[in-house]
Amino acid sequence: MTVQPAAKEKIIYPDSDGRPMADNTKQLEAIVYLYDNLSAMFADREDVFVAADLLWYPVEGRPDIRTAPDAMVAFGRPKGHRGSYKQWEEANVAPQVVFEVLSPGNRPSELIEKFHFYERYGVEEYYLYDPDRGILEGWLRTEGRFSPVQEMQGWVSPRLGVRFTLEDGELVLYRPDGERFIPYVELHRRLEQAQWEAERAQREAEQERQRAREATERAERLAQRLREMGVDPDSV
């Protein structure tokens, strides 16, 4: 009698941990601010993946080992939709840069756990922002361990090239070209303004073309009248 080996049970890696993306609007605004601007900054880089509140599984076969950074950037990974970030399916590339935005509901034990998680599983840069208290902290991987960034005001991320500042307690980042990160509302307003100006330019161009057509038609009518009178319009 031949005994068949038991079928290997399929391991489920949930796409959600059942927790909300943010606990309040201030935290959500900061997360969206980071995600939108980082996505825009790397829009032309097909090898940079940016995500927000996406579960990251660093170890195959261990769905219990996971966390969801508020924002993360993985260099060397293609863009595209994912239900979660399974590191073994991503050429074993860990997100190099992660961000956490605090809310009043964050427990100290939770923050310590995330710190050790990011340190253990290969994050190169970890940034922590508390929008309620206007506090910004950062850590950089040095010889396999996190070392604190001594001064975050004006700090430039080695990986991202962005400059960090706190302006009146608000997190403000600047792109490598010096351009300020723009909140979504402001970005949307600028887009609408640019679209309105483009439409106005198109209308003005069409009006100018219409005036040119009308002037040409008037000139043709006058030339025809001269010919009817026996006058060559080219000799006038």
C-alpha atoms as a printed R data frame, in Angstrom:
    type eleno elety resid chain resno       x      y       z
1   ATOM     1    CA   MET     A     1   0.000  0.000   0.000
2   ATOM     2    CA   THR     A     2   1.409  3.363  -1.039
3   ATOM     3    CA   VAL     A     3   0.960  6.210   1.417
4   ATOM     4    CA   GLN     A     4   0.433  9.557  -0.270
5   ATOM     5    CA   PRO     A     5   2.170 12.510   1.391
6   ATOM     6    CA   ALA     A     6  -0.171 14.974   3.014
7   ATOM     7    CA   ALA     A     7  -0.921 17.998   0.889
8   ATOM     8    CA   LYS     A     8   0.966 21.040   2.026
9   ATOM     9    CA   GLU     A     9  -1.393 23.453   3.667
10  ATOM    10    CA   LYS     A    10  -1.595 26.776   1.870
11  ATOM    11    CA   ILE     A    11  -0.407 29.664   3.997
12  ATOM    12    CA   ILE     A    12  -2.637 32.723   3.964
13  ATOM    13    CA   TYR     A    13  -1.096 36.175   4.113
14  ATOM    14    CA   PRO     A    14  -3.992 38.579   4.785
15  ATOM    15    CA   ASP     A    15  -4.043 41.878   2.930
16  ATOM    16    CA   SER     A    16  -5.488 43.674   5.948
17  ATOM    17    CA   ASP     A    17  -4.820 43.668   9.654
18  ATOM    18    CA   GLY     A    18  -8.286 45.050  10.383
19  ATOM    19    CA   ARG     A    19  -6.942 48.359  11.612
20  ATOM    20    CA   PRO     A    20  -7.783 51.771  10.106
21  ATOM    21    CA   MET     A    21  -5.211 53.638   8.073
22  ATOM    22    CA   ALA     A    22  -5.311 56.537  10.540
23  ATOM    23    CA   ASP     A    23  -6.917 57.353  13.862
24  ATOM    24    CA   ASN     A    24  -7.668 60.998  13.118
25  ATOM    25    CA   THR     A    25  -7.611 63.556  10.315
26  ATOM    26    CA   LYS     A    26  -4.288 65.096  11.335
27  ATOM    27    CA   GLN     A    27  -2.534 61.737  11.097
28  ATOM    28    CA   LEU     A    28  -4.255 60.968   7.799
29  ATOM    29    CA   GLU     A    29  -3.231 64.300   6.280
30  ATOM    30    CA   ALA     A    30   0.423 63.651   7.146
31  ATOM    31    CA   ILE     A    31   0.321 60.126   5.680
32  ATOM    32    CA   VAL     A    32  -1.323 61.340   2.463
33  ATOM    33    CA   TYR     A    33   1.166 64.228   2.288
34  ATOM    34    CA   LEU     A    34   4.075 61.784   2.368
35  ATOM    35    CA   TYR     A    35   2.555 59.223   0.012
36  ATOM    36    CA   ASP     A    36   1.344 61.676  -2.646
37  ATOM    37    CA   ASN     A    37   4.567 63.659  -2.817
38  ATOM    38    CA   LEU     A    38   6.907 60.665  -2.725
39  ATOM    39    CA   SER     A    39   4.829 59.032  -5.474
40  ATOM    40    CA   ALA     A    40   5.005 62.213  -7.547
41  ATOM    41    CA   MET     A    41   8.751 62.592  -6.982
42  ATOM    42    CA   PHE     A    42   9.440 59.064  -8.223
43  ATOM    43    CA   ALA     A    43   6.729 58.995 -10.904
44  ATOM    44    CA   ASP     A    44   9.339 58.637 -13.651
45  ATOM    45    CA   ARG     A    45  11.265 55.884 -11.869
46  ATOM    46    CA   GLU     A    46   9.854 52.469 -12.765
47  ATOM    47    CA   ASP     A    47  12.167 50.840 -10.231
48  ATOM    48    CA   VAL     A    48  10.828 52.670  -7.162
49  ATOM    49    CA   PHE     A    49   7.746 51.391  -5.335
50  ATOM    50    CA   VAL     A    50   5.926 53.713  -2.925
51  ATOM    51    CA   ALA     A    51   3.101 52.563  -0.665
52  ATOM    52    CA   ALA     A    52   1.056 53.640   2.340
53  ATOM    53    CA   ASP     A    53  -0.462 51.401   5.004
54  ATOM    54    CA   LEU     A    54   0.537 48.260   3.102
55  ATOM    55    CA   LEU     A    55   1.233 45.101   5.076
56  ATOM    56    CA   TRP     A    56   4.849 43.995   4.799
57  ATOM    57    CA   TYR     A    57   5.689 40.315   5.323
58  ATOM    58    CA   PRO     A    58   9.470 39.896   5.578
59  ATOM    59    CA   VAL     A    59   9.596 36.130   6.226
60  ATOM    60    CA   GLU     A    60   8.070 33.448   4.004
61  ATOM    61    CA   GLY     A    61   5.921 31.001   5.933
62  ATOM    62    CA   ARG     A    62   5.403 33.400   8.835
63  ATOM    63    CA   PRO     A    63   2.225 35.423   8.267
64  ATOM    64    CA   ASP     A    64   2.358 36.395  11.935
65  ATOM    65    CA   ILE     A    65   5.505 38.443  11.301
66  ATOM    66    CA   ARG     A    66   4.206 41.581   9.653
67  ATOM    67    CA   THR     A    67   3.671 45.296   9.996
68  ATOM    68    CA   ALA     A    68   2.167 48.103   7.925
69  ATOM    69    CA   PRO     A    69   4.327 51.236   7.721
70  ATOM    70    CA   ASP     A    70   2.351 54.436   7.317
71  ATOM    71    CA   ALA     A    71   4.500 55.099   4.244
72  ATOM    72    CA   MET     A    72   7.374 53.186   2.708
73  ATOM    73    CA   VAL     A    73   9.717 53.341  -0.270
74  ATOM    74    CA   ALA     A    74  11.362 50.305  -1.872
75  ATOM    75    CA   PHE     A    75  14.130 50.990  -4.389
76  ATOM    76    CA   GLY     A    76  14.786 48.329  -6.974
77  ATOM    77    CA   ARG     A    77  11.162 47.145  -7.050
78  ATOM    78    CA   PRO     A    78   8.724 47.806  -9.901
79  ATOM    79    CA   LYS     A    79   5.615 49.885  -9.601
80  ATOM    80    CA   GLY     A    80   2.276 48.093  -9.563
81  ATOM    81    CA   HIS     A    81  -0.646 47.115  -7.372
82  ATOM    82    CA   ARG     A    82  -0.078 44.726  -4.488
83  ATOM    83    CA   GLY     A    83  -2.336 43.372  -1.788
84  ATOM    84    CA   SER     A    84   0.694 43.183   0.487
85  ATOM    85    CA   TYR     A    85   4.465 43.368   0.241
86  ATOM    86    CA   LYS     A    86   5.792 39.806   0.477
87  ATOM    87    CA   GLN     A    87   9.533 40.287   0.611
88  ATOM    88    CA   TRP     A    88  10.454 36.872  -0.827
89  ATOM    89    CA   GLU     A    89   8.417 37.783  -3.936
90  ATOM    90    CA   GLU     A    90  10.249 41.120  -4.195
91  ATOM    91    CA   ALA     A    91  13.766 39.742  -4.792
92  ATOM    92    CA   ASN     A    92  14.092 39.776  -0.996
93  ATOM    93    CA   VAL     A    93  14.341 43.573  -1.065
94  ATOM    94    CA   ALA     A    94  13.202 45.163   2.178
95  ATOM    95    CA   PRO     A    95  11.724 48.672   2.030
96  ATOM    96    CA   GLN     A    96  14.738 50.909   2.512
97  ATOM    97    CA   VAL     A    97  12.809 53.893   3.911
98  ATOM    98    CA   VAL     A    98   9.772 53.820   6.213
99  ATOM    99    CA   PHE     A    99   7.705 56.499   7.922
100 ATOM   100    CA   GLU     A   100   5.433 56.347  10.944
101 ATOM   101    CA   VAL     A   101   3.003 59.126  11.845
102 ATOM   102    CA   LEU     A   102   1.887 59.008  15.470
103 ATOM   103    CA   SER     A   103  -1.616 59.369  16.807
104 ATOM   104    CA   PRO     A   104  -2.735 59.742  20.445
105 ATOM   105    CA   GLY     A   105  -3.686 56.068  20.414
106 ATOM   106    CA   ASN     A   106  -0.161 54.779  19.805
107 ATOM   107    CA   ARG     A   107   1.186 52.858  22.810
108 ATOM   108    CA   PRO     A   108   4.882 53.078  23.761
109 ATOM   109    CA   SER     A   109   5.159 49.283  23.518
110 ATOM   110    CA   GLU     A   110   3.846 49.406  19.955
111 ATOM   111    CA   LEU     A   111   6.449 51.987  18.954
112 ATOM   112    CA   ILE     A   112   9.252 49.954  20.525
113 ATOM   113    CA   GLU     A   113   8.039 46.848  18.703
114 ATOM   114    CA   LYS     A   114   8.000 48.654  15.348
115 ATOM   115    CA   PHE     A   115  11.458 50.112  15.971
116 ATOM   116    CA   HIS     A   116  12.919 46.643  16.547
117 ATOM   117    CA   PHE     A   117  10.955 45.215  13.599
118 ATOM   118    CA   TYR     A   118  12.405 47.774  11.187
119 ATOM   119    CA   GLU     A   119  15.872 47.390  12.626
120 ATOM   120    CA   ARG     A   120  15.758 43.595  12.425
121 ATOM   121    CA   TYR     A   121  14.344 43.271   8.910
122 ATOM   122    CA   GLY     A   122  16.621 45.603   7.006
123 ATOM   123    CA   VAL     A   123  15.145 49.110   6.886
124 ATOM   124    CA   GLU     A   124  17.882 51.652   6.178
125 ATOM   125    CA   GLU     A   125  16.095 54.834   7.243
126 ATOM   126    CA   TYR     A   126  13.247 55.144   9.740
127 ATOM   127    CA   TYR     A   127  11.425 58.432  10.366
128 ATOM   128    CA   LEU     A   128   8.877 59.076  13.113
129 ATOM   129    CA   TYR     A   129   6.638 62.169  13.144
130 ATOM   130    CA   ASP     A   130   4.252 63.259  15.888
131 ATOM   131    CA   PRO     A   131   1.907 65.891  14.396
132 ATOM   132    CA   ASP     A   132   0.270 66.682  17.740
133 ATOM   133    CA   ARG     A   133   3.518 67.600  19.495
134 ATOM   134    CA   GLY     A   134   5.482 68.719  16.445
135 ATOM   135    CA   ILE     A   135   8.257 66.182  17.030
136 ATOM   136    CA   LEU     A   136  10.338 64.600  14.261
137 ATOM   137    CA   GLU     A   137  12.868 61.823  14.849
138 ATOM   138    CA   GLY     A   138  14.974 59.686  12.547
139 ATOM   139    CA   TRP     A   139  17.287 56.698  12.600
140 ATOM   140    CA   LEU     A   140  19.881 55.538  10.095
141 ATOM   141    CA   ARG     A   141  21.234 52.010   9.766
142 ATOM   142    CA   THR     A   142  24.888 51.914  10.737
143 ATOM   143    CA   GLU     A   143  26.754 48.596  10.920
144 ATOM   144    CA   GLY     A   144  23.488 46.691  11.075
145 ATOM   145    CA   ARG     A   145  21.893 48.767  13.844
146 ATOM   146    CA   PHE     A   146  19.847 51.967  14.009
147 ATOM   147    CA   SER     A   147  21.688 55.101  15.063
148 ATOM   148    CA   PRO     A   148  19.640 58.223  15.843
149 ATOM   149    CA   VAL     A   149  19.887 61.239  13.573
150 ATOM   150    CA   GLN     A   150  21.190 63.872  15.960
151 ATOM   151    CA   GLU     A   151  19.576 66.848  14.210
152 ATOM   152    CA   MET     A   152  16.519 66.335  12.024
153 ATOM   153    CA   GLN     A   153  16.047 70.017  11.195
154 ATOM   154    CA   GLY     A   154  17.606 70.317   7.743
155 ATOM   155    CA   TRP     A   155  18.487 66.609   7.592
156 ATOM   156    CA   VAL     A   156  18.783 65.222   4.065
157 ATOM   157    CA   SER     A   157  17.785 61.593   3.541
158 ATOM   158    CA   PRO     A   158  20.659 59.632   1.951
159 ATOM   159    CA   ARG     A   159  18.221 57.446   0.002
160 ATOM   160    CA   LEU     A   160  15.476 59.904  -0.918
161 ATOM   161    CA   GLY     A   161  17.503 63.073  -1.222
162 ATOM   162    CA   VAL     A   162  14.683 65.025   0.474
163 ATOM   163    CA   ARG     A   163  15.335 67.608   3.175
164 ATOM   164    CA   PHE     A   164  13.352 67.448   6.412
165 ATOM   165    CA   THR     A   165  12.167 70.528   8.285
166 ATOM   166    CA   LEU     A   166   9.650 71.438  10.967
167 ATOM   167    CA   GLU     A   167   7.958 74.740  10.233
168 ATOM   168    CA   ASP     A   168   5.695 75.930  13.043
169 ATOM   169    CA   GLY     A   169   5.521 72.331  14.215
170 ATOM   170    CA   GLU     A   170   4.406 71.072  10.806
171 ATOM   171    CA   LEU     A   171   6.415 68.524   8.837
172 ATOM   172    CA   VAL     A   172   7.653 70.051   5.595
173 ATOM   173    CA   LEU     A   173   9.864 68.203   3.127
174 ATOM   174    CA   TYR     A   174  11.813 69.586   0.186
175 ATOM   175    CA   ARG     A   175  12.681 67.677  -2.967
176 ATOM   176    CA   PRO     A   176  16.297 67.365  -4.164
177 ATOM   177    CA   ASP     A   177  15.626 70.229  -6.616
178 ATOM   178    CA   GLY     A   178  14.596 72.454  -3.700
179 ATOM   179    CA   GLU     A   179  10.883 72.374  -4.486
180 ATOM   180    CA   ARG     A   180   8.649 72.106  -1.450
181 ATOM   181    CA   PHE     A   181   6.386 69.077  -0.983
182 ATOM   182    CA   ILE     A   182   2.835 70.247  -1.683
183 ATOM   183    CA   PRO     A   183  -0.213 69.086   0.317
184 ATOM   184    CA   TYR     A   184  -2.870 67.360  -1.778
185 ATOM   185    CA   VAL     A   185  -5.344 70.250  -1.481
186 ATOM   186    CA   GLU     A   186  -2.740 72.723  -2.723
187 ATOM   187    CA   LEU     A   187  -1.606 70.316  -5.432
188 ATOM   188    CA   HIS     A   188  -5.222 69.939  -6.597
189 ATOM   189    CA   ARG     A   189  -5.701 73.732  -6.578
190 ATOM   190    CA   ARG     A   190  -2.545 74.223  -8.665
191 ATOM   191    CA   LEU     A   191  -3.681 71.545 -11.090
192 ATOM   192    CA   GLU     A   192  -7.060 73.234 -11.513
193 ATOM   193    CA   GLN     A   193  -5.317 76.600 -12.018
194 ATOM   194    CA   ALA     A   194  -2.986 75.126 -14.633
195 ATOM   195    CA   GLN     A   195  -5.910 73.481 -16.435
196 ATOM   196    CA   TRP     A   196  -7.866 76.761 -16.401
197 ATOM   197    CA   GLU     A   197  -4.875 78.672 -17.812
198 ATOM   198    CA   ALA     A   198  -4.391 76.038 -20.522
199 ATOM   199    CA   GLU     A   199  -8.074 76.249 -21.491
200 ATOM   200    CA   ARG     A   200  -7.899 80.073 -21.552
201 ATOM   201    CA   ALA     A   201  -4.823 79.933 -23.789
202 ATOM   202    CA   GLN     A   202  -6.652 77.537 -26.110
203 ATOM   203    CA   ARG     A   203  -9.668 79.876 -26.238
204 ATOM   204    CA   GLU     A   204  -7.468 82.881 -26.963
205 ATOM   205    CA   ALA     A   205  -5.616 80.950 -29.668
206 ATOM   206    CA   GLU     A   206  -8.916 79.914 -31.260
207 ATOM   207    CA   GLN     A   207 -10.163 83.510 -31.123
208 ATOM   208    CA   GLU     A   208  -6.951 84.673 -32.796
209 ATOM   209    CA   ARG     A   209  -7.346 82.026 -35.513
210 ATOM   210    CA   GLN     A   210 -10.953 83.160 -36.007
211 ATOM   211    CA   ARG     A   211  -9.858 86.799 -36.368
212 ATOM   212    CA   ALA     A   212  -7.235 85.749 -38.893
213 ATOM   213    CA   ARG     A   213  -9.830 83.800 -40.889
214 ATOM   214    CA   GLU     A   214 -12.210 86.768 -40.872
215 ATOM   215    CA   ALA     A   215  -9.448 89.140 -42.014
216 ATOM   216    CA   THR     A   216  -8.522 86.766 -44.851
217 ATOM   217    CA   GLU     A   217 -12.163 86.501 -45.913
218 ATOM   218    CA   ARG     A   218 -12.537 90.322 -45.942
219 ATOM   219    CA   ALA     A   219  -9.406 90.654 -48.051
220 ATOM   220    CA   GLU     A   220 -10.737 88.050 -50.515
221 ATOM   221    CA   ARG     A   221 -14.086 89.842 -50.797
222 ATOM   222    CA   LEU     A   222 -12.367 93.179 -51.504
223 ATOM   223    CA   ALA     A   223 -10.111 91.545 -54.102
224 ATOM   224    CA   GLN     A   224 -13.172 90.062 -55.802
225 ATOM   225    CA   ARG     A   225 -14.877 93.471 -55.893
226 ATOM   226    CA   LEU     A   226 -11.798 94.979 -57.539
227 ATOM   227    CA   ARG     A   227 -11.702 92.237 -60.152
228 ATOM   228    CA   GLU     A   228 -15.406 92.823 -60.874
229 ATOM   229    CA   MET     A   229 -14.513 96.489 -61.467
230 ATOM   230    CA   GLY     A   230 -11.783 95.439 -63.898
231 ATOM   231    CA   VAL     A   231  -8.936 96.180 -61.504
232 ATOM   232    CA   ASP     A   232  -6.202 93.669 -60.858
233 ATOM   233    CA   PRO     A   233  -5.940 93.555 -57.014
234 ATOM   234    CA   ASP     A   234  -2.260 92.532 -57.252
235 ATOM   235    CA   SER     A   235  -1.467 95.807 -59.027
236 ATOM   236    CA   VAL     A   236  -3.015 97.972 -56.359
